């Protein structure tokens, strides 16, 4: 497990919810690299932890507090990940996770 220093990473979300676009910010407050997977702590409209990693068929996510697990595309693929997650959880949290992953990937954290 890697407990290297991590500075919080802010990200910004925009998603069409119903008929209107909504905007909100979030922060990755903690990122733990376990070698085979990452444990990611989010503070946004709500706060939660999710776990992502790779396996033979691609990527995966688990959101224990919401009893949700799924395959993922590349961490940077916001659209696929958001669409998949929104089919199994609420749209705001799905967009928050997809944007957090894209931001972490684009900044080379994961």
C-alpha positions, -999 to 999 in steps of 0.1 A, spaced: 0 0 0 14 34 -10 7 61 15 27 88 -3 18 124 2 -14 135 -16 -28 170 -20 -65 172 -25 -76 174 -62 -106 196 -71 -128 188 -101 -159 204 -116 -190 185 -128 -217 195 -153 -245 171 -162 -280 174 -176 -303 162 -149 -339 162 -161 -343 193 -183 -316 214 -168 -278 214 -167 -265 214 -132 -230 223 -121 -211 214 -89 -176 209 -76 -160 180 -59 -127 172 -43 -107 140 -41 -96 142 -5 -76 110 -3 -61 85 -27 -46 52 -16 -27 31 -41 -30 -6 -29 -10 -18 -59 -38 -38 -75 -65 -11 -69 -70 24 -57 -92 36 -28 -106 71 -36 -123 94 -11 -147 120 -25 -162 151 -10 -189 167 -32 -227 170 -28 -222 140 -7 -191 122 6 -182 86 -2 -154 61 -10 -150 40 -41 -125 15 -52 -112 11 -88 -88 -14 -103 -80 -35 -133 -87 -71 -140 -84 -94 -171 -115 -79 -188 -106 -42 -181 -115 -19 -152 -139 -23 -123 -154 -1 -97 -170 -8 -63 -190 18 -43 -196 -1 -11 -219 25 5 -243 23 -24 -240 -15 -29 -228 -8 -65 -202 -26 -86 -195 -25 -123 -171 -27 -151 -153 5 -162 -138 17 -194 -105 36 -193 -105 59 -163 -104 89 -186 -135 78 -206 -160 101 -189 -189 94 -212 -188 56 -211 -182 54 -173 -209 80 -166 -235 63 -188 -227 29 -172 -228 42 -136 -259 63 -141 -277 31 -151 -271 16 -117 -270 47 -93 -282 83 -92 -270 106 -119 -253 131 -97 -230 106 -80 -224 88 -113 -212 120 -129 -192 129 -98 -173 96 -99 -168 97 -137 -154 133 -135 -132 124 -105 -117 95 -124 -111 116 -156 -94 143 -135 -72 118 -117 -63 101 -149 -55 134 -168 -33 145 -139 -15 111 -138 -26 101 -103 -40 69 -116 
